[in-house]
Amino acid sequence: MGPAGTEKVVFESNRLKLAGVIHWPVAASGRERAPAFLVLHGFGSTKDSNGSVATAQHLAARGYLALRFDFRGCGESEGERGLVLCLDQVADTRSAVSYLQSRPDVDAERIGLVGASFGGAVAIYAGARTSALGPSSRLAAGATASASSAASTPLRRPGLASSLCWTRAAVAASVANG
C-alpha cells in the first residue's frame, strides 16, 4: 500500500520468516524517506495485540513509519512455539532494523525502538547493542521503553525449554557499555 495505510511484510531473521505490518505516516507524501519506529510486543503477546496496534497507529499519526512484527515463535512468524529467549528477540530486532534500513522509503539514520513489557527490555538491550541505530536512537530506545517492571521480574512460562531473566543492573550495564 502507500502513505496513510498499512502493508503486510515478511523479512528474515536467522533463516526464519518473520511477519510484520507497516503503518505508513499519515502526513507522508510518498516521496520522502520517513523516520521509523519498531514496535516490539511483550512476553506471550503478538504484533496484533491492542497495545502494539495502538502504538503503531499513534506513531503513524505523528509522522513516523511504524513496523510492528511478531518475534520468532510468536503470532504469524516462523520458529519454535513457546520458546522465548531474549537474545533471539534482540537478533530479530536487529534483523528488523536491517530490513527497515533496506527500504527506500525509510530514513535509515532515524530509526527508534519502542516496546511494551518484555519488548521494552528487548528495545533497551537491542538499542544498546545495535550500532546501526546511532546514539540518538539508542537514547530513544531507552527513554521510550517501559521495561522497569519487566526488567526485574523473572519470566517463567509453563512448558518453556528455557527463559532469560533480566535484572535492572544487567539492563543498565548493557546500556552503559553500549
Wavefront OBJ file of the C-alpha trace (Angstrom):
o trace
v 0.000 0.000 0.000
v 1.199 3.586 0.370
v 1.148 6.506 2.783
v -1.606 6.615 5.431
v -2.314 2.882 5.225
v -0.826 -0.415 6.262
v 1.203 -3.059 4.462
v 1.879 -6.661 5.469
v 5.558 -7.545 5.163
v 7.821 -10.537 5.696
v 11.557 -10.402 6.411
v 14.147 -12.914 7.598
v 15.974 -13.374 10.873
v 18.340 -16.327 11.213
v 16.656 -18.049 8.232
v 13.204 -17.719 9.815
v 10.444 -15.677 8.196
v 9.045 -13.005 10.491
v 5.639 -11.431 9.834
v 5.076 -7.716 10.243
v 2.765 -4.832 9.464
v 3.961 -1.392 8.406
v 1.883 1.645 9.336
v 2.550 4.496 6.944
v 2.880 8.032 8.293
v -0.403 9.887 7.937
v 1.240 13.071 6.622
v 3.722 11.311 4.294
v 3.842 12.438 0.696
v 5.216 9.109 -0.506
v 8.265 10.861 -1.980
v 10.413 11.365 1.093
v 12.156 8.994 3.477
v 10.288 8.740 6.761
v 11.772 8.330 10.238
v 10.688 4.981 11.634
v 9.991 3.064 14.833
v 9.924 -0.649 15.528
v 7.088 -1.614 17.884
v 8.114 -4.610 19.998
v 5.412 -6.720 21.646
v 5.622 -8.155 25.120
v 6.132 -11.651 26.502
v 3.402 -14.026 25.337
v 1.922 -11.415 23.013
v 1.958 -10.682 19.274
v 2.171 -7.783 16.848
v -1.640 -7.813 16.749
v -2.167 -7.037 20.437
v -4.217 -3.921 21.130
v -1.172 -2.187 22.623
v 1.075 -2.830 19.617
v -1.576 -1.754 17.118
v -2.434 1.385 19.103
v 1.249 2.319 19.469
v 1.889 1.900 15.732
v -1.207 3.944 14.870
v -0.163 6.654 17.337
v 3.325 6.873 15.795
v 1.960 6.933 12.227
v -0.406 9.760 13.165
v 2.642 11.746 14.272
v 4.582 11.285 11.031
v 6.573 8.096 11.705
v 6.592 4.897 9.716
v 5.957 2.147 12.294
v 6.730 -1.543 11.908
v 5.143 -3.955 14.364
v 6.231 -7.555 13.944
v 5.984 -10.970 15.584
v 9.170 -12.259 17.188
v 10.177 -15.775 16.165
v 7.813 -18.419 17.523
v 5.070 -15.839 18.064
v 1.969 -14.978 16.053
v 2.430 -15.462 12.312
v 6.237 -15.750 12.403
v 8.164 -18.977 11.990
v 10.037 -20.552 14.882
v 9.520 -22.910 17.789
v 6.316 -22.072 19.678
v 6.700 -21.405 23.392
v 10.465 -20.838 23.278
v 11.040 -17.197 24.186
v 14.686 -16.162 24.524
v 15.624 -12.534 24.913
v 18.776 -12.790 22.792
v 16.748 -14.339 19.950
v 14.349 -11.404 20.190
v 17.304 -8.999 20.122
v 18.517 -10.766 16.947
v 15.016 -10.431 15.454
v 15.009 -6.724 16.339
v 18.393 -6.235 14.663
v 17.054 -8.020 11.561
v 14.004 -5.734 11.596
v 16.313 -2.688 11.794
v 18.282 -4.007 8.792
v 15.034 -4.612 6.931
v 13.862 -1.045 7.556
v 17.270 0.338 6.552
v 16.991 -1.510 3.222
v 13.701 0.173 2.347
v 13.902 3.238 0.090
v 11.018 4.910 1.981
v 12.766 4.842 5.394
v 15.345 7.306 6.693
v 17.983 4.761 7.759
v 19.560 7.290 10.150
v 16.322 7.847 12.090
v 15.080 4.508 13.426
v 13.929 4.108 17.013
v 12.651 1.264 19.157
v 9.646 1.174 21.452
v 8.458 -1.839 23.396
v 5.925 -2.874 25.986
v 6.654 -5.214 28.884
v 9.369 -7.692 27.853
v 9.536 -5.900 24.482
v 10.721 -2.859 26.449
v 13.667 -4.832 27.822
v 14.423 -6.081 24.305
v 14.264 -2.484 22.995
v 16.765 -1.314 25.600
v 19.178 -4.192 25.032
v 18.918 -4.090 21.232
v 19.296 -0.305 21.256
v 22.475 -0.617 23.285
v 23.866 -3.361 21.056
v 22.852 -2.166 17.588
v 25.428 0.359 16.431
v 23.490 0.992 13.221
v 20.844 2.809 15.269
v 23.256 5.563 16.267
v 23.390 7.474 19.556
v 20.073 9.327 19.236
v 18.138 6.129 18.509
v 19.786 4.399 21.456
v 18.521 7.165 23.694
v 15.071 6.904 22.158
v 15.008 3.176 22.856
v 15.988 3.646 26.476
v 13.683 6.583 27.069
v 10.542 5.187 25.485
v 10.688 1.550 26.520
v 8.580 0.705 29.554
v 10.748 -2.096 30.846
v 11.336 -1.260 34.511
v 8.995 -3.918 35.875
v 9.677 -6.455 33.121
v 13.421 -5.993 33.546
v 13.351 -7.019 37.200
v 10.728 -9.777 37.124
v 11.713 -13.393 36.437
v 9.844 -14.633 33.384
v 8.605 -18.197 33.649
v 6.038 -19.810 31.433
v 4.883 -23.429 31.813
v 6.411 -25.679 29.187
v 9.244 -23.374 28.160
v 12.530 -25.101 27.485
v 14.318 -22.050 28.830
v 13.781 -18.401 29.538
v 16.037 -15.474 30.217
v 15.605 -13.298 33.278
v 16.772 -9.704 33.378
v 17.759 -7.588 36.317
v 17.779 -3.807 36.342
v 21.554 -3.924 36.859
v 22.106 -6.096 33.767
v 19.965 -3.829 31.580
v 21.648 -0.701 32.945
v 25.108 -2.214 32.401
v 24.300 -3.196 28.822
v 23.043 0.307 28.048
v 26.016 1.960 29.756
v 28.506 -0.257 27.898
v 26.730 0.399 24.573
l 1 2 3 4 5 6 7 8 9 10 11 12 13 14 15 16 17 18 19 20 21 22 23 24 25 26 27 28 29 30 31 32 33 34 35 36 37 38 39 40 41 42 43 44 45 46 47 48 49 50 51 52 53 54 55 56 57 58 59 60 61 62 63 64 65 66 67 68 69 70 71 72 73 74 75 76 77 78 79 80 81 82 83 84 85 86 87 88 89 90 91 92 93 94 95 96 97 98 99 100 101 102 103 104 105 106 107 108 109 110 111 112 113 114 115 116 117 118 119 120 121 122 123 124 125 126 127 128 129 130 131 132 133 134 135 136 137 138 139 140 141 142 143 144 145 146 147 148 149 150 151 152 153 154 155 156 157 158 159 160 161 162 163 164 165 166 167 168 169 170 171 172 173 174 175 176 177 178
